[in-house]
Structures are given as structure tokens and as C-alpha cells.
């Protein structure tokens, strides 16, 4: 139910903001940009969700529960933090993997640690973009400062 309410609120806000645009040219441009974004995103989301469903069926449920389930405790968080950066691809891949792990018995805390770790320390992003744009020193400093974040987020989500 929360998804429906959230979708309605965001959609209503988008329509109100769209109506406040100063002229028809801007409204048409925003409409066309929205269509482009939808056409770019929709197939990827569909494939990611289908992939997550198939991946969840292939995952051995008892091993996932043992390694990433509630009873694994801090070891599940540590494993998730290590696996996050090793995941290639973008958000469609990492969130699909997290969803599949949740479906097969991973704890929400482990899934949150995994996604947080991926978003902060994705080796693909670090090597392809961050090092080349920001340099070694800034990248290393950012990584060091960010190291505790997945653990803090996991602790907060566990307490929640």
C-alpha cells in the first residue's frame, strides 16, 4: 500500500511542477525527456526484475540463509560488504541481486549492507571513472572516509 501512496504523491507533485513550467515549449521538452527516460529505463527494469526472479530460483536457499540470513549475524553484514564492490554493472544488477537474495532468505540488514557497499565502493565505478577523474589521492581519501558507512547503515537498519 505504501508504494501506491508514494507513487501517487510523486506523480501528483510531478504534474503540479509540470503545470508550473513557464510555457508550452518547456512542457513539451520535459514531456519528451520523460518519454526518452522511460524508454531507456523500462526495458532495463523489466530485464533486471526477470533476472532477479530467475536468479532467486537458482540460489540455494539454505546456503543463502546460512551465509546472509538473520542467524548469520555480523558475518552476513561483513560478507555483504565484501560482495557489494565486486558486483559488476549498475543499479539494475545490484538491486536485482539484493532482491533475489532477500527472496531466498537473506536478512534485510545484509541486503542493505550489500547495496550500500556496492553504491559506495563499486570497483567498476572506481576504476572506470573515479580514479581517472578525481585522481588516486582523492579517490583513496573518499574510500577511507566512506569505509564505516555500510556498517553504520547496517547498524541503524538492524536497530530499526
C-alpha positions as a Markdown table, in Angstrom:
| # | Residue | x | y | z |
|---|---|---|---|---|
| 1 | Unk | 0.0 | 0.0 | 0.0 |
| 2 | Unk | 2.9 | 2.4 | 0.8 |
| 3 | Unk | 4.1 | 2.0 | -2.8 |
| 4 | Unk | 0.8 | 3.0 | -4.2 |
| 5 | Unk | 0.6 | 6.1 | -1.9 |
| 6 | Unk | 4.2 | 7.1 | -2.7 |
| 7 | Unk | 3.6 | 6.7 | -6.4 |
| 8 | Unk | 0.5 | 8.8 | -6.3 |
| 9 | Unk | 2.2 | 11.6 | -4.2 |
| 10 | Unk | 5.3 | 11.7 | -6.5 |
| 11 | Unk | 3.1 | 11.6 | -9.6 |
| 12 | Unk | 0.9 | 14.4 | -8.3 |
| 13 | Unk | 3.9 | 16.5 | -7.4 |
| 14 | Unk | 5.4 | 15.9 | -10.9 |
| 15 | Unk | 2.1 | 17.0 | -12.6 |
| 16 | Unk | 1.9 | 20.2 | -10.4 |
| 17 | Unk | 5.5 | 21.1 | -11.2 |
| 18 | Unk | 5.0 | 20.4 | -14.9 |
| 19 | Unk | 2.0 | 22.7 | -14.9 |
| 20 | Unk | 4.1 | 25.5 | -13.3 |
| 21 | Unk | 6.6 | 25.4 | -16.2 |
| 22 | Unk | 6.6 | 28.9 | -17.8 |
| 23 | Unk | 5.5 | 27.9 | -21.3 |
| 24 | Unk | 4.3 | 25.2 | -23.6 |
| 25 | Unk | 7.8 | 24.8 | -25.2 |
| 26 | Unk | 9.3 | 23.8 | -21.8 |
| 27 | Unk | 6.4 | 21.5 | -21.1 |
| 28 | Unk | 6.9 | 19.8 | -24.4 |
| 29 | Unk | 10.6 | 19.4 | -23.8 |
| 30 | Unk | 10.1 | 18.0 | -20.3 |
| 31 | Unk | 7.4 | 15.6 | -21.7 |
| 32 | Unk | 9.8 | 14.4 | -24.5 |
| 33 | Unk | 12.7 | 14.0 | -21.9 |
| 34 | Unk | 10.3 | 11.9 | -19.7 |
| 35 | Unk | 9.4 | 9.7 | -22.6 |
| 36 | Unk | 13.1 | 9.2 | -23.5 |
| 37 | Unk | 13.9 | 8.4 | -19.9 |
| 38 | Unk | 11.0 | 5.9 | -19.7 |
| 39 | Unk | 12.0 | 4.2 | -23.0 |
| 40 | Unk | 15.6 | 3.9 | -21.7 |
| 41 | Unk | 14.7 | 2.7 | -18.3 |
| 42 | Unk | 11.7 | 0.4 | -18.7 |
| 43 | Unk | 13.4 | -2.4 | -20.6 |
| 44 | Unk | 16.3 | -2.5 | -18.2 |
| 45 | Unk | 14.0 | -2.6 | -15.2 |
| 46 | Unk | 12.0 | -5.4 | -16.8 |
| 47 | Unk | 15.1 | -7.4 | -17.6 |
| 48 | Unk | 16.5 | -6.8 | -14.1 |
| 49 | Unk | 13.3 | -7.9 | -12.4 |
| 50 | Unk | 13.0 | -11.0 | -14.6 |
| 51 | Unk | 16.7 | -11.8 | -14.0 |
| 52 | Unk | 16.2 | -11.3 | -10.2 |
| 53 | Unk | 13.3 | -13.8 | -10.3 |
| 54 | Unk | 15.3 | -16.4 | -12.3 |
| 55 | Unk | 18.4 | -15.7 | -10.1 |
| 56 | Unk | 16.4 | -16.2 | -6.9 |
| 57 | Unk | 15.2 | -19.6 | -8.2 |
| 58 | Unk | 18.8 | -20.6 | -8.9 |
| 59 | Unk | 20.2 | -19.5 | -5.5 |
| 60 | Unk | 20.4 | -22.3 | -3.0 |
| 61 | Unk | 18.1 | -21.2 | -0.2 |
| 62 | Unk | 19.7 | -23.0 | 2.7 |
| 63 | Unk | 23.2 | -21.6 | 1.8 |
| 64 | Unk | 21.8 | -18.0 | 1.4 |
| 65 | Unk | 20.1 | -18.3 | 4.8 |
| 66 | Unk | 23.2 | -19.7 | 6.4 |
| 67 | Unk | 25.6 | -17.0 | 5.0 |
| 68 | Unk | 23.3 | -14.0 | 4.7 |
| 69 | Unk | 20.3 | -14.8 | 6.9 |
| 70 | Unk | 19.3 | -13.4 | 10.3 |
| 71 | Unk | 21.2 | -16.1 | 12.2 |
| 72 | Unk | 24.5 | -15.3 | 10.4 |
| 73 | Unk | 24.6 | -12.0 | 12.4 |
| 74 | Unk | 27.6 | -9.7 | 11.8 |
| 75 | Unk | 29.2 | -12.3 | 9.4 |
| 76 | Unk | 26.3 | -11.7 | 7.0 |
| 77 | Unk | 27.0 | -8.0 | 7.0 |
| 78 | Unk | 30.7 | -8.5 | 6.5 |
| 79 | Unk | 30.1 | -10.8 | 3.6 |
| 80 | Unk | 27.6 | -8.4 | 2.1 |
| 81 | Unk | 30.0 | -5.5 | 2.4 |
| 82 | Unk | 32.8 | -7.5 | 0.7 |
| 83 | Unk | 30.5 | -8.8 | -2.1 |
| 84 | Unk | 29.0 | -5.4 | -2.9 |
| 85 | Unk | 32.1 | -3.8 | -4.6 |
| 86 | Unk | 32.7 | -7.0 | -6.6 |
| 87 | Unk | 29.4 | -6.8 | -8.3 |
| 88 | Unk | 29.8 | -5.6 | -11.9 |
| 89 | Unk | 27.2 | -3.5 | -13.6 |
| 90 | Unk | 24.9 | -0.8 | -12.5 |
| 91 | Unk | 22.0 | -0.4 | -10.1 |
| 92 | Unk | 19.7 | -2.6 | -12.2 |
| 93 | Unk | 22.1 | -5.5 | -11.5 |
| 94 | Unk | 22.9 | -4.9 | -7.8 |
| 95 | Unk | 19.4 | -4.2 | -6.8 |
| 96 | Unk | 18.2 | -7.3 | -8.6 |
| 97 | Unk | 20.8 | -9.4 | -6.8 |
| 98 | Unk | 19.8 | -7.9 | -3.5 |
| 99 | Unk | 16.1 | -8.6 | -4.3 |
| 100 | Unk | 16.9 | -12.2 | -5.2 |
| 101 | Unk | 18.9 | -12.7 | -2.0 |
| 102 | Unk | 16.0 | -11.3 | 0.1 |
| 103 | Unk | 13.6 | -13.7 | -1.7 |
| 104 | Unk | 15.8 | -16.7 | -0.8 |
| 105 | Unk | 16.3 | -15.9 | 2.8 |
| 106 | Unk | 18.9 | -13.1 | 3.2 |
| 107 | Unk | 18.2 | -10.7 | 6.0 |
| 108 | Unk | 17.2 | -7.2 | 5.1 |
| 109 | Unk | 20.2 | -5.9 | 7.1 |
| 110 | Unk | 22.6 | -7.9 | 4.8 |
| 111 | Unk | 20.8 | -6.7 | 1.7 |
| 112 | Unk | 21.1 | -3.1 | 2.8 |
| 113 | Unk | 24.8 | -3.6 | 3.6 |
| 114 | Unk | 25.3 | -5.1 | 0.2 |
| 115 | Unk | 23.6 | -2.3 | -1.7 |
| 116 | Unk | 25.3 | 0.4 | 0.4 |
| 117 | Unk | 28.7 | -1.2 | -0.1 |
| 118 | Unk | 28.1 | -1.5 | -3.9 |
| 119 | Unk | 27.0 | 2.1 | -4.2 |
| 120 | Unk | 30.0 | 3.4 | -2.3 |
| 121 | Unk | 32.7 | 1.1 | -3.4 |
| 122 | Unk | 31.8 | -0.4 | -6.8 |
| 123 | Unk | 35.1 | -1.3 | -8.3 |
| 124 | Unk | 33.7 | -0.8 | -11.8 |
| 125 | Unk | 32.9 | 2.9 | -11.0 |
| 126 | Unk | 36.1 | 3.4 | -9.0 |
| 127 | Unk | 38.4 | 2.1 | -11.8 |
| 128 | Unk | 36.4 | 3.4 | -14.8 |
| 129 | Unk | 35.5 | 6.9 | -13.5 |
| 130 | Unk | 36.7 | 7.9 | -10.1 |
| 131 | Unk | 40.4 | 7.3 | -10.4 |
| 132 | Unk | 40.6 | 8.9 | -13.9 |
| 133 | Unk | 38.5 | 12.0 | -12.9 |
| 134 | Unk | 39.4 | 12.6 | -9.3 |
| 135 | Unk | 42.9 | 11.1 | -9.1 |
| 136 | Unk | 44.4 | 8.5 | -6.7 |
| 137 | Unk | 44.7 | 10.7 | -3.6 |
| 138 | Unk | 41.1 | 12.0 | -3.7 |
| 139 | Unk | 39.7 | 8.5 | -4.5 |
| 140 | Unk | 41.6 | 6.9 | -1.7 |
| 141 | Unk | 40.6 | 9.6 | 0.8 |
| 142 | Unk | 36.9 | 9.2 | -0.3 |
| 143 | Unk | 37.1 | 5.4 | 0.2 |
| 144 | Unk | 38.7 | 5.7 | 3.6 |
| 145 | Unk | 36.2 | 8.2 | 4.8 |
| 146 | Unk | 33.4 | 6.1 | 3.5 |
| 147 | Unk | 34.6 | 2.7 | 4.9 |
| 148 | Unk | 32.4 | 2.8 | 8.1 |
| 149 | Unk | 29.2 | 3.9 | 6.2 |
| 150 | Unk | 27.9 | 0.4 | 5.3 |
| 151 | Unk | 28.4 | -0.7 | 8.9 |
| 152 | Unk | 26.7 | 2.3 | 10.3 |
| 153 | Unk | 23.8 | 1.9 | 7.9 |
| 154 | Unk | 23.5 | -1.8 | 8.8 |
| 155 | Unk | 23.6 | -1.0 | 12.5 |
| 156 | Unk | 20.8 | 1.6 | 12.1 |
| 157 | Unk | 18.7 | -0.7 | 9.9 |
| 158 | Unk | 19.2 | -3.6 | 12.4 |
| 159 | Unk | 18.0 | -1.3 | 15.3 |
| 160 | Unk | 15.1 | -0.2 | 13.2 |
